[in-house]
Amino acid sequence: MKHSITELLDLPKLQTILDNLYVVSGIPSAIIDLEGTILTGSGWQDLCTKFHRVNPEN
């Protein structure tokens, strides 16, 4: 019986935790599934995010 990560995690709660972690630490983070779907993201710079999503080899 296989489960996806979205079935196992409470993503809204996890997003809140990671947002708060970013506030206190200044460290950005993300959880991305195996298909490349962004499930959570905190503290990302919009310019960097868009660049790396379009140019994954960089």
Distance bins in CASP14 RR format, pairs under 12 A and 6 or more apart:
PFRMAT RR
TARGET T0000
AUTHOR 0000-0000-0000
RMODE 2
METHOD distances of the structure
MODEL  1
1 7 0 0 0 0 0 1 0 0 0 0 0
1 8 0 0 0 0 0 1 0 0 0 0 0
2 8 0 0 0 0 0 1 0 0 0 0 0
2 34 0 0 0 0 0 1 0 0 0 0 0
3 9 0 0 0 0 1 0 0 0 0 0 0
4 11 0 0 0 0 0 1 0 0 0 0 0
4 33 1 0 0 1 0 0 0 0 0 0 0
4 34 0 0 0 0 1 0 0 0 0 0 0
4 35 0 0 0 0 1 0 0 0 0 0 0
4 37 0 0 0 0 0 1 0 0 0 0 0
4 39 0 0 0 0 0 1 0 0 0 0 0
5 11 0 0 0 0 1 0 0 0 0 0 0
5 14 0 0 0 0 0 1 0 0 0 0 0
5 31 1 0 0 1 0 0 0 0 0 0 0
5 32 0 0 0 0 1 0 0 0 0 0 0
5 33 1 0 1 0 0 0 0 0 0 0 0
5 34 0 0 0 0 1 0 0 0 0 0 0
5 35 0 0 0 0 0 1 0 0 0 0 0
5 36 0 0 0 0 0 1 0 0 0 0 0
5 37 0 0 0 0 1 0 0 0 0 0 0
5 39 1 0 0 1 0 0 0 0 0 0 0
5 40 0 0 0 0 0 1 0 0 0 0 0
6 12 0 0 0 0 0 1 0 0 0 0 0
6 14 0 0 0 0 0 1 0 0 0 0 0
6 31 0 0 0 0 0 1 0 0 0 0 0
6 32 0 0 0 0 0 1 0 0 0 0 0
6 33 1 0 0 1 0 0 0 0 0 0 0
6 34 0 0 0 0 0 1 0 0 0 0 0
6 35 0 0 0 0 0 1 0 0 0 0 0
6 37 0 0 0 0 1 0 0 0 0 0 0
6 38 0 0 0 0 0 1 0 0 0 0 0
6 39 1 0 0 1 0 0 0 0 0 0 0
6 40 0 0 0 0 0 1 0 0 0 0 0
7 33 0 0 0 0 0 1 0 0 0 0 0
7 39 0 0 0 0 0 1 0 0 0 0 0
8 14 0 0 0 0 0 1 0 0 0 0 0
8 31 0 0 0 0 0 1 0 0 0 0 0
8 33 0 0 0 0 0 1 0 0 0 0 0
8 39 0 0 0 0 0 1 0 0 0 0 0
9 15 0 0 0 0 1 0 0 0 0 0 0
9 17 0 0 0 0 0 1 0 0 0 0 0
9 18 0 0 0 0 0 1 0 0 0 0 0
9 31 1 0 0 1 0 0 0 0 0 0 0
9 33 0 0 0 0 0 1 0 0 0 0 0
9 39 1 0 0 1 0 0 0 0 0 0 0
9 40 0 0 0 0 1 0 0 0 0 0 0
10 16 0 0 0 0 1 0 0 0 0 0 0
10 17 0 0 0 0 1 0 0 0 0 0 0
10 39 0 0 0 0 0 1 0 0 0 0 0
10 40 0 0 0 0 0 1 0 0 0 0 0
11 17 0 0 0 0 0 1 0 0 0 0 0
11 18 0 0 0 0 0 1 0 0 0 0 0
11 30 0 0 0 0 0 1 0 0 0 0 0
11 31 0 0 0 0 1 0 0 0 0 0 0
11 33 0 0 0 0 0 1 0 0 0 0 0
11 37 0 0 0 0 0 1 0 0 0 0 0
11 38 0 0 0 0 0 1 0 0 0 0 0
11 39 1 0 1 0 0 0 0 0 0 0 0
11 40 1 0 0 1 0 0 0 0 0 0 0
11 41 0 0 0 0 0 1 0 0 0 0 0
12 18 0 0 0 0 0 1 0 0 0 0 0
12 19 0 0 0 0 0 1 0 0 0 0 0
12 39 0 0 0 0 0 1 0 0 0 0 0
12 40 0 0 0 0 1 0 0 0 0 0 0
13 19 0 0 0 0 0 1 0 0 0 0 0
13 20 0 0 0 0 0 1 0 0 0 0 0
13 40 0 0 0 0 0 1 0 0 0 0 0
14 20 0 0 0 0 0 1 0 0 0 0 0
14 21 0 0 0 0 0 1 0 0 0 0 0
14 29 0 0 0 0 0 1 0 0 0 0 0
14 30 0 0 0 0 0 1 0 0 0 0 0
14 31 1 0 0 1 0 0 0 0 0 0 0
14 39 0 0 0 0 1 0 0 0 0 0 0
14 40 1 0 1 0 0 0 0 0 0 0 0
14 41 0 0 0 0 1 0 0 0 0 0 0
14 42 0 0 0 0 1 0 0 0 0 0 0
15 21 0 0 0 0 0 1 0 0 0 0 0
15 22 0 0 0 0 0 1 0 0 0 0 0
15 29 0 0 0 0 0 1 0 0 0 0 0
15 30 0 0 0 0 0 1 0 0 0 0 0
15 31 0 0 0 0 1 0 0 0 0 0 0
15 38 0 0 0 0 0 1 0 0 0 0 0
15 39 0 0 0 0 1 0 0 0 0 0 0
15 40 1 0 1 0 0 0 0 0 0 0 0
15 41 1 0 0 1 0 0 0 0 0 0 0
15 42 1 0 0 1 0 0 0 0 0 0 0
15 43 0 0 0 0 0 1 0 0 0 0 0
16 22 0 0 0 0 0 1 0 0 0 0 0
16 23 0 0 0 0 0 1 0 0 0 0 0
16 40 0 0 0 0 1 0 0 0 0 0 0
16 41 0 0 0 0 0 1 0 0 0 0 0
16 42 0 0 0 0 1 0 0 0 0 0 0
17 23 0 0 0 0 0 1 0 0 0 0 0
17 24 0 0 0 0 0 1 0 0 0 0 0
17 25 0 0 0 0 0 1 0 0 0 0 0
17 29 0 0 0 0 1 0 0 0 0 0 0
17 31 0 0 0 0 0 1 0 0 0 0 0
17 40 0 0 0 0 1 0 0 0 0 0 0
17 41 0 0 0 0 0 1 0 0 0 0 0
17 42 0 0 0 0 1 0 0 0 0 0 0
18 24 0 0 0 0 0 1 0 0 0 0 0
18 25 0 0 0 0 0 1 0 0 0 0 0
18 26 0 0 0 0 0 1 0 0 0 0 0
18 27 0 0 0 0 1 0 0 0 0 0 0
18 28 0 0 0 0 1 0 0 0 0 0 0
18 29 1 0 1 0 0 0 0 0 0 0 0
18 30 0 0 0 0 1 0 0 0 0 0 0
18 31 1 0 0 1 0 0 0 0 0 0 0
18 38 0 0 0 0 0 1 0 0 0 0 0
18 39 0 0 0 0 0 1 0 0 0 0 0
18 40 1 0 1 0 0 0 0 0 0 0 0
18 41 1 0 0 1 0 0 0 0 0 0 0
18 42 1 0 1 0 0 0 0 0 0 0 0
18 43 0 0 0 0 1 0 0 0 0 0 0
18 44 0 0 0 0 0 1 0 0 0 0 0
19 25 0 0 0 0 0 1 0 0 0 0 0
19 26 0 0 0 0 0 1 0 0 0 0 0
19 27 0 0 0 0 0 1 0 0 0 0 0
19 28 0 0 0 0 0 1 0 0 0 0 0
19 29 0 0 0 0 1 0 0 0 0 0 0
19 30 0 0 0 0 0 1 0 0 0 0 0
19 40 0 0 0 0 1 0 0 0 0 0 0
19 41 0 0 0 0 1 0 0 0 0 0 0
19 42 1 0 1 0 0 0 0 0 0 0 0
19 43 0 0 0 0 1 0 0 0 0 0 0
19 44 0 0 0 0 0 1 0 0 0 0 0
20 26 0 0 0 0 0 1 0 0 0 0 0
20 27 0 0 0 0 0 1 0 0 0 0 0
20 29 0 0 0 0 0 1 0 0 0 0 0
20 42 0 0 0 0 1 0 0 0 0 0 0
20 43 0 0 0 0 0 1 0 0 0 0 0
21 27 1 0 0 1 0 0 0 0 0 0 0
21 28 0 0 0 0 1 0 0 0 0 0 0
21 29 1 0 0 1 0 0 0 0 0 0 0
21 30 0 0 0 0 0 1 0 0 0 0 0
21 40 0 0 0 0 0 1 0 0 0 0 0
21 41 0 0 0 0 0 1 0 0 0 0 0
21 42 1 0 0 1 0 0 0 0 0 0 0
21 43 0 0 0 0 1 0 0 0 0 0 0
22 28 1 0 0 1 0 0 0 0 0 0 0
22 29 1 0 0 1 0 0 0 0 0 0 0
22 30 0 0 0 0 0 1 0 0 0 0 0
22 40 0 0 0 0 0 1 0 0 0 0 0
22 41 0 0 0 0 1 0 0 0 0 0 0
22 42 1 0 1 0 0 0 0 0 0 0 0
22 43 1 0 1 0 0 0 0 0 0 0 0
22 44 0 0 0 0 1 0 0 0 0 0 0
22 45 0 0 0 0 0 1 0 0 0 0 0
23 29 0 0 0 0 0 1 0 0 0 0 0
23 42 0 0 0 0 1 0 0 0 0 0 0
23 43 0 0 0 0 1 0 0 0 0 0 0
24 42 0 0 0 0 0 1 0 0 0 0 0
25 42 0 0 0 0 1 0 0 0 0 0 0
25 43 0 0 0 0 0 1 0 0 0 0 0
26 42 0 0 0 0 1 0 0 0 0 0 0
26 43 1 0 0 1 0 0 0 0 0 0 0
26 44 0 0 0 0 0 1 0 0 0 0 0
26 45 0 0 0 0 0 1 0 0 0 0 0
27 41 0 0 0 0 0 1 0 0 0 0 0
27 42 0 0 0 0 1 0 0 0 0 0 0
27 43 0 0 0 0 1 0 0 0 0 0 0
27 44 0 0 0 0 0 1 0 0 0 0 0
28 40 0 0 0 0 0 1 0 0 0 0 0
28 41 1 0 0 1 0 0 0 0 0 0 0
28 42 1 0 0 1 0 0 0 0 0 0 0
28 43 1 0 1 0 0 0 0 0 0 0 0
28 44 1 0 1 0 0 0 0 0 0 0 0
28 45 1 0 0 1 0 0 0 0 0 0 0
28 46 0 0 0 0 0 1 0 0 0 0 0
28 48 0 0 0 0 1 0 0 0 0 0 0
28 49 0 0 0 0 1 0 0 0 0 0 0
29 38 0 0 0 0 0 1 0 0 0 0 0
29 39 0 0 0 0 0 1 0 0 0 0 0
29 40 1 0 0 1 0 0 0 0 0 0 0
29 41 1 0 0 1 0 0 0 0 0 0 0
29 42 1 0 1 0 0 0 0 0 0 0 0
29 43 1 0 0 1 0 0 0 0 0 0 0
29 44 0 0 0 0 1 0 0 0 0 0 0
30 36 0 0 0 0 0 1 0 0 0 0 0
30 37 0 0 0 0 0 1 0 0 0 0 0
30 38 1 0 0 1 0 0 0 0 0 0 0
30 39 1 0 0 1 0 0 0 0 0 0 0
30 40 1 0 0 1 0 0 0 0 0 0 0
30 41 1 0 1 0 0 0 0 0 0 0 0
30 42 1 0 0 1 0 0 0 0 0 0 0
30 43 0 0 0 0 1 0 0 0 0 0 0
30 44 1 0 0 1 0 0 0 0 0 0 0
30 45 0 0 0 0 0 1 0 0 0 0 0
30 48 0 0 0 0 0 1 0 0 0 0 0
30 49 0 0 0 0 1 0 0 0 0 0 0
30 52 0 0 0 0 0 1 0 0 0 0 0
30 53 0 0 0 0 0 1 0 0 0 0 0
31 37 0 0 0 0 1 0 0 0 0 0 0
31 38 1 0 0 1 0 0 0 0 0 0 0
31 39 1 0 1 0 0 0 0 0 0 0 0
31 40 1 0 1 0 0 0 0 0 0 0 0
31 41 1 0 0 1 0 0 0 0 0 0 0
31 42 0 0 0 0 1 0 0 0 0 0 0
32 38 1 0 1 0 0 0 0 0 0 0 0
32 39 1 0 0 1 0 0 0 0 0 0 0
32 40 0 0 0 0 1 0 0 0 0 0 0
32 41 0 0 0 0 1 0 0 0 0 0 0
32 44 0 0 0 0 0 1 0 0 0 0 0
32 49 0 0 0 0 0 1 0 0 0 0 0
32 52 0 0 0 0 0 1 0 0 0 0 0
32 53 0 0 0 0 0 1 0 0 0 0 0
32 56 0 0 0 0 0 1 0 0 0 0 0
33 39 1 0 1 0 0 0 0 0 0 0 0
33 40 0 0 0 0 0 1 0 0 0 0 0
36 52 0 0 0 0 0 1 0 0 0 0 0
36 53 0 0 0 0 1 0 0 0 0 0 0
36 56 0 0 0 0 1 0 0 0 0 0 0
37 53 0 0 0 0 0 1 0 0 0 0 0
38 44 0 0 0 0 1 0 0 0 0 0 0
38 49 0 0 0 0 1 0 0 0 0 0 0
38 50 0 0 0 0 0 1 0 0 0 0 0
38 52 0 0 0 0 0 1 0 0 0 0 0
38 53 0 0 0 0 1 0 0 0 0 0 0
41 49 0 0 0 0 1 0 0 0 0 0 0
42 49 0 0 0 0 0 1 0 0 0 0 0
43 49 0 0 0 0 1 0 0 0 0 0 0
44 50 0 0 0 0 1 0 0 0 0 0 0
44 51 0 0 0 0 0 1 0 0 0 0 0
44 52 0 0 0 0 1 0 0 0 0 0 0
44 53 0 0 0 0 0 1 0 0 0 0 0
45 51 0 0 0 0 1 0 0 0 0 0 0
45 52 0 0 0 0 0 1 0 0 0 0 0
46 52 0 0 0 0 0 1 0 0 0 0 0
46 53 0 0 0 0 0 1 0 0 0 0 0
47 53 0 0 0 0 0 1 0 0 0 0 0
47 54 0 0 0 0 0 1 0 0 0 0 0
48 54 0 0 0 0 0 1 0 0 0 0 0
48 55 0 0 0 0 0 1 0 0 0 0 0
48 58 0 0 0 0 0 1 0 0 0 0 0
49 55 0 0 0 0 0 1 0 0 0 0 0
49 56 0 0 0 0 0 1 0 0 0 0 0
50 58 0 0 0 0 0 1 0 0 0 0 0
51 57 0 0 0 0 0 1 0 0 0 0 0
51 58 1 0 0 1 0 0 0 0 0 0 0
52 58 1 0 0 1 0 0 0 0 0 0 0
END
